[in-house]
Amino acid sequence: MVKMPILRKYALVAATFVLFLTSSPAPSFAQDSTPKPDASQRAEGQTKDQAKDQAKDQKPDDQQPTETLKLNVNVVGLFFNVKDKHGALIPNLTKDEFEVREDGTPQTIKYFAAESNLPLTLGILIDSSGSQMRVLDMEKEVGGAFLKQILTDKDEAYVMDFNVDAELVQDYTRDVHRLQAALNKVKINAGYTIPTLPGAGGGPVPTHNTPGTVLYDAVYLSAHDMLSKEVGRKAMILLTDGEDEGSRLKIKDAIEAAQKADAIVYVLLCADRGGYFSAGMAYTGESEMKKLTEATGGRVINVGNKFDKLKEAFDQIAAELRSQYNLGYTPTNTTLDGGYRKLEIKSKQGYKIQTRAGYYATARNQE
């Protein structure tokens, strides 16, 4: 499946989100005047012959539910995992073993597939605020290894970092070397007080009442500016302690943007909690991150500052992304009023379902 065209590169509207208070209703990446490349130009090194081979590999239209989701505004598509009571993934189930409800009303499943190799669009969001000083190098190393493991020649990924502002470090690419290089470029904002850096804190530990980590704004930008116009499987992985200290937006805005983009959010809590306690602060990031992940079909994995736990967490995410089921239905409520609809998938065998909590009934752009 060929991805939709996007801009070749982005730039932030300003060095921090301070300017957004007077210029726009929500954070956004500034768009330059570079002409939009087509999909073949976006895929680095992709030749015409490769494009032809890719076209041959595509399935007929009736076997491509992700395309149908984008073209038919009346179809709702869901990616989900199925687990037993011990958390083990359950493969090889059939459509007849599931029930779908929207706002409590049963729905008829129109298509179903146990797909594990549909194209994946992945965003890596890495927290570079001072509180991450002791875990950032670990995140770079393990995150790069994960990208090499998970990405295929059908997939694309990008890298963002966030501290007092959010920056796109690497635009969409299939080149894992570029992605690793982008991770390596991320540096800690140590919080030194510099007049030209509004909102800077005072040291490499969290500080009260100082804009320092625009986590919610970063999730919004990733969902709204990067993932919302993509099709197929979409996910973002946050490497962070979960603490937001400077965002203009709220957690509910980040959740809404992720849900409207059909993006699954995973959060790997990399928190050196000793830094909080030594500063006389309580650690509160996990509860808000659970709201974000449960609403979008992902989950929070607490890794602390342990290399092995972080690697295990990435392995778990890779397994889940490769073991997703995919179903679609036409809602009995056909009103596209922008309202929020609650979703529920039930397993007739009582298995646990991991999927997003709902969607917004808005007309999608027909491409």
C-alpha positions as CSV (number, residue, x, y, z in Angstrom):
1,M,0.0,0.0,0.0
2,V,1.4,3.3,-1.0
3,K,1.4,6.0,1.7
4,M,-0.1,9.5,1.1
5,P,2.3,12.3,0.3
6,I,3.6,14.6,3.1
7,L,6.0,17.5,3.3
8,R,9.6,16.6,3.2
9,K,10.5,18.4,6.3
10,Y,9.0,20.5,9.1
11,A,10.1,23.3,11.3
12,L,8.6,24.5,14.5
13,V,6.7,27.8,14.5
14,A,9.1,29.1,17.1
15,A,11.8,27.9,19.6
16,T,9.2,27.4,22.2
17,F,5.4,27.1,22.5
18,V,5.3,30.6,23.9
19,L,4.5,32.1,20.5
20,F,1.6,29.8,20.1
21,L,-0.3,31.7,22.8
22,T,-0.7,34.7,20.5
23,S,-0.6,33.1,17.0
24,S,-2.7,30.0,16.8
25,P,-5.3,28.0,18.7
26,A,-3.1,24.8,19.0
27,P,0.5,23.8,18.5
28,S,1.5,22.9,14.9
29,F,4.6,22.5,12.8
30,A,5.3,25.3,10.4
31,Q,5.0,24.2,6.8
32,D,7.7,25.4,4.4
33,S,7.1,26.2,0.7
34,T,8.9,23.0,-0.6
35,P,6.6,21.2,-3.1
36,K,5.1,18.0,-1.7
37,P,7.0,14.9,-2.9
38,D,5.1,12.0,-4.1
39,A,5.1,8.6,-2.3
40,S,8.0,7.2,-4.3
41,Q,10.1,10.3,-3.6
42,R,9.5,9.9,0.1
43,A,10.8,6.3,0.2
44,E,14.6,6.8,0.1
45,G,16.3,4.9,-2.7
46,Q,13.1,3.4,-4.0
47,T,13.4,2.8,-7.7
48,K,10.7,2.5,-10.3
49,D,11.2,-1.2,-10.5
50,Q,10.8,-1.5,-6.7
51,A,7.6,0.5,-6.9
52,K,6.3,-1.9,-9.6
53,D,7.2,-4.9,-7.4
54,Q,5.4,-3.3,-4.5
55,A,2.3,-2.7,-6.6
56,K,2.4,-6.4,-7.6
57,D,2.5,-7.4,-4.0
58,Q,-0.7,-5.4,-3.1
59,K,-3.8,-7.4,-2.5
60,P,-7.1,-6.8,-4.3
61,D,-9.3,-4.1,-3.0
62,D,-11.6,-6.4,-1.2
63,Q,-8.6,-7.6,0.9
64,Q,-7.4,-4.1,1.8
65,P,-9.6,-2.9,4.7
66,T,-7.1,-0.1,5.6
67,E,-7.7,1.5,2.2
68,T,-11.4,1.1,2.6
69,L,-11.3,2.8,5.9
70,K,-9.9,5.9,4.3
71,L,-12.1,5.9,1.3
72,N,-15.4,5.0,2.9
73,V,-16.4,7.4,5.7
74,N,-19.0,4.9,6.9
75,V,-16.5,2.3,7.9
76,V,-14.8,2.1,11.3
77,G,-11.6,0.1,11.5
78,L,-10.1,-1.3,14.6
79,F,-6.7,-2.9,15.3
80,F,-6.6,-4.9,18.5
81,N,-4.6,-7.5,20.5
82,V,-6.1,-10.5,22.3
83,K,-4.5,-11.8,25.5
84,D,-5.2,-14.6,28.0
85,K,-5.3,-13.9,31.8
86,H,-1.5,-14.2,32.0
87,G,-1.0,-11.5,29.3
88,A,0.1,-14.0,26.6
89,L,-1.0,-13.1,23.1
90,I,-3.6,-15.4,21.5
91,P,-3.3,-16.0,17.7
92,N,-5.5,-17.7,15.1
93,L,-8.9,-16.6,16.3
94,T,-11.8,-16.1,13.8
95,K,-14.4,-13.4,13.3
96,D,-17.1,-15.4,14.9
97,E,-15.3,-15.3,18.2
98,F,-15.8,-11.6,18.7
99,E,-18.6,-9.1,19.2
100,V,-18.4,-5.3,18.6
101,R,-20.5,-2.7,20.3
102,E,-20.7,1.1,19.6
103,D,-22.2,3.1,22.5
104,G,-23.6,-0.2,23.7
105,T,-25.3,-1.1,20.4
106,P,-24.2,-4.4,18.6
107,Q,-22.5,-3.9,15.2
108,T,-22.1,-6.3,12.3
109,I,-18.5,-7.0,11.5
110,K,-17.9,-6.4,7.7
111,Y,-14.3,-7.6,7.5
112,F,-11.9,-9.4,9.7
113,A,-8.2,-10.4,9.4
114,A,-5.5,-11.7,11.6
115,E,-2.9,-9.4,10.0
116,S,0.7,-9.0,11.3
117,N,2.5,-7.5,8.4
118,L,0.3,-4.6,7.3
119,P,2.4,-1.4,6.7
120,L,3.2,0.4,10.0
121,T,3.7,4.1,10.5
122,L,5.6,4.6,13.8
123,G,6.6,7.7,15.7
124,I,9.3,7.6,18.4
125,L,8.9,10.5,20.9
126,I,11.8,10.9,23.3
127,D,11.9,13.1,26.4
128,S,15.0,15.2,26.5
129,S,14.2,17.2,29.6
130,G,16.7,17.4,32.5
131,S,14.9,14.6,34.5
132,Q,16.0,12.1,31.8
133,M,19.7,12.8,32.1
134,R,20.5,9.4,33.5
135,V,18.4,7.3,31.2
136,L,18.7,9.1,27.8
137,D,21.7,7.1,26.5
138,M,20.0,3.9,27.4
139,E,16.9,5.0,25.5
140,K,18.9,5.8,22.4
141,E,20.6,2.5,22.3
142,V,17.6,0.3,23.0
143,G,15.3,2.4,20.8
144,G,17.6,2.1,17.9
145,A,17.8,-1.7,18.2
146,F,14.0,-1.8,18.4
147,L,13.6,0.1,15.1
148,K,16.0,-2.3,13.4
149,Q,13.9,-5.2,14.7
150,I,10.4,-3.9,13.9
151,L,10.7,-2.0,10.7
152,T,10.3,-3.7,7.3
153,D,10.6,-2.2,3.8
154,K,6.9,-1.5,3.9
155,D,7.1,0.6,7.1
156,E,8.2,4.2,7.9
157,A,9.1,6.0,11.1
158,Y,10.0,9.4,12.4
159,V,11.7,10.8,15.6
160,M,10.6,13.7,17.7
161,D,12.2,15.0,20.9
162,F,10.6,17.3,23.5
163,N,11.7,19.4,26.5
164,V,10.8,23.1,26.6
165,D,9.6,22.7,23.0
166,A,9.0,19.8,20.6
167,E,11.1,19.2,17.5
168,L,10.9,16.9,14.6
169,V,14.4,15.4,14.5
170,Q,13.9,13.0,11.6
171,D,11.0,13.1,9.2
172,Y,9.5,9.9,7.8
173,T,12.1,7.4,6.5
174,R,12.6,3.7,6.1
175,D,16.3,4.0,6.7
176,V,17.1,2.7,10.2
177,H,20.5,4.3,10.1
178,R,18.9,7.8,9.7
179,L,16.6,7.0,12.6
180,Q,19.5,5.9,14.8
181,A,21.4,9.0,13.8
182,A,18.4,11.1,14.8
183,L,18.2,9.4,18.2
184,N,21.9,10.0,18.7
185,K,21.4,13.7,18.0
186,V,19.0,14.2,20.9
187,K,20.6,16.1,23.8
188,I,19.4,16.8,27.3
189,N,18.1,20.3,27.9
190,A,19.8,20.7,31.2
191,G,17.7,23.6,32.2
192,Y,20.4,26.3,32.5
193,T,19.0,29.8,32.8
194,I,19.6,31.5,29.5
195,P,17.7,34.7,28.6
196,T,17.1,33.6,25.0
197,L,15.5,30.3,26.1
198,P,12.1,31.2,27.7
199,G,11.0,29.0,30.5
200,A,14.3,27.4,31.2
201,G,14.6,25.6,34.5
202,G,17.5,25.6,36.9
203,G,19.1,22.2,36.9
204,P,19.1,18.6,35.7
205,V,16.2,17.6,38.0
206,P,12.5,18.4,37.8
207,T,11.5,21.9,39.1
208,H,8.2,23.3,40.2
209,N,6.3,26.0,38.3
210,T,8.7,26.2,35.4
211,P,7.8,25.2,31.8
212,G,10.1,22.2,31.2
213,T,8.5,19.3,29.4
214,V,5.8,19.9,26.8
215,L,4.8,16.2,26.7
216,Y,1.1,16.8,25.9
217,D,1.9,19.3,23.1
218,A,4.4,16.8,21.6
219,V,1.7,14.0,21.5
220,Y,-0.7,16.4,19.9
221,L,1.8,17.4,17.2
222,S,2.8,13.8,16.6
223,A,-0.9,12.8,16.1
224,H,-2.3,15.9,14.4
225,D,0.7,16.9,12.1
226,M,2.3,13.5,11.4
227,L,-0.1,10.6,11.8
228,S,-3.6,12.0,11.0
229,K,-3.3,11.8,7.2
230,E,-1.6,8.4,7.2
231,V,-3.4,5.1,6.6
232,G,-3.0,1.6,7.9
233,R,-1.5,0.8,11.3
234,K,-0.2,3.8,13.2
235,A,1.5,3.9,16.6
236,M,3.7,6.2,18.7
237,I,6.0,5.2,21.4
238,L,6.9,7.7,24.2
239,L,10.1,7.4,26.1
240,T,9.5,9.6,29.1
241,D,8.9,9.9,32.8
242,G,5.3,11.0,32.1
243,E,5.6,14.4,33.7
244,D,4.3,17.4,31.9
245,E,5.4,20.8,33.1
246,G,5.0,23.3,30.3
247,S,2.4,22.2,27.7
248,R,-0.2,24.7,26.5
249,L,-2.6,21.8,25.9
250,K,-4.1,19.4,28.4
251,I,-3.9,15.6,28.5
252,K,-7.5,15.4,27.1
253,D,-6.3,17.3,24.0
254,A,-3.5,14.9,23.5
255,I,-5.9,11.9,23.8
256,E,-8.4,13.4,21.4
257,A,-5.7,14.1,18.8
258,A,-4.4,10.5,19.1
259,Q,-7.9,9.0,18.8
260,K,-8.8,11.2,15.8
261,A,-5.5,10.0,14.1
262,D,-6.4,6.3,14.9
263,A,-3.0,6.1,16.6
264,I,-2.0,3.6,19.3
265,V,0.1,5.1,22.0
266,Y,2.6,3.1,24.1
267,V,4.5,4.8,27.0
268,L,7.7,3.4,28.3
269,L,8.1,5.1,31.7
270,C,11.9,5.7,32.0
271,A,12.0,7.5,35.3
272,D,14.9,8.0,37.6
273,R,12.6,8.5,40.5
274,G,15.5,9.2,42.9
275,G,15.8,12.6,41.1
276,Y,12.3,13.5,42.1
277,F,12.7,12.4,45.7
278,S,16.0,14.2,46.1
279,A,14.3,17.4,44.9
280,G,11.5,17.0,47.4
281,M,8.9,16.2,44.7
282,A,6.3,13.5,44.3
283,Y,6.3,11.4,41.1
284,T,2.9,11.5,39.4
285,G,3.5,10.8,35.7
286,E,2.1,7.2,35.5
287,S,-1.6,8.0,36.1
288,E,-1.9,10.5,33.3
289,M,0.0,8.2,30.9
290,K,-2.4,5.3,31.7
291,K,-5.3,7.6,30.6
292,L,-3.5,8.2,27.3
293,T,-2.6,4.6,26.5
294,E,-5.9,3.0,27.6
295,A,-7.9,5.4,25.4
296,T,-5.8,4.6,22.3
297,G,-5.3,0.8,22.6
298,G,-1.7,0.9,23.9
299,R,-0.4,0.5,27.4
300,V,2.2,1.8,30.0
301,I,5.2,-0.3,30.7
302,N,7.3,0.8,33.7
303,V,11.0,0.3,33.1
304,G,12.6,2.7,35.6
305,N,16.2,3.1,34.7
306,K,16.9,-0.6,33.9
307,F,18.4,-1.5,30.6
308,D,17.0,-5.0,30.6
309,K,13.5,-3.8,31.4
310,L,13.6,-1.3,28.6
311,K,14.7,-4.0,26.1
312,E,12.0,-6.4,27.3
313,A,9.4,-3.6,27.0
314,F,10.4,-3.0,23.4
315,D,10.3,-6.7,22.7
316,Q,6.7,-6.8,24.0
317,I,5.6,-3.9,21.9
318,A,7.2,-5.5,18.8
319,A,5.3,-8.8,19.5
320,E,2.0,-6.9,19.9
321,L,2.4,-4.9,16.8
322,R,3.0,-8.1,14.8
323,S,0.0,-9.9,16.4
324,Q,-2.8,-7.4,15.8
325,Y,-6.2,-8.4,14.6
326,N,-8.0,-6.1,12.2
327,L,-11.8,-5.7,11.9
328,G,-14.2,-3.2,10.4
329,Y,-17.9,-2.4,10.6
330,T,-20.4,0.1,9.3
331,P,-22.0,1.9,12.3
332,T,-25.7,1.7,12.7
333,N,-25.5,5.3,13.8
334,T,-24.6,7.0,10.5
335,T,-24.7,10.6,11.8
336,L,-21.3,12.3,11.3
337,D,-21.7,14.9,13.9
338,G,-18.2,14.9,15.3
339,G,-19.4,13.2,18.5
340,Y,-17.5,10.7,20.5
341,R,-18.5,7.1,20.2
342,K,-17.5,4.4,22.8
343,L,-16.2,1.2,21.4
344,E,-16.1,-2.3,22.9
345,I,-14.8,-5.6,21.5
346,K,-15.7,-8.7,23.5
347,S,-14.2,-12.1,23.2
348,K,-16.8,-14.9,23.5
349,Q,-14.1,-17.0,25.2
350,G,-13.4,-14.3,27.8
351,Y,-10.0,-13.2,26.5
352,K,-8.8,-9.7,27.3
353,I,-9.0,-7.3,24.4
354,Q,-6.5,-4.4,24.0
355,T,-7.9,-1.7,21.7
356,R,-8.8,1.9,21.6
357,A,-11.7,3.1,23.7
358,G,-13.6,5.1,21.1
359,Y,-13.5,7.3,18.0
360,Y,-14.9,10.7,16.8
361,A,-17.7,10.4,14.2
362,T,-16.3,12.9,11.7
363,A,-16.2,12.7,7.9
364,R,-12.7,11.7,6.8
365,N,-11.0,13.4,3.8
366,Q,-11.5,11.2,0.8
367,E,-8.2,10.7,-0.9
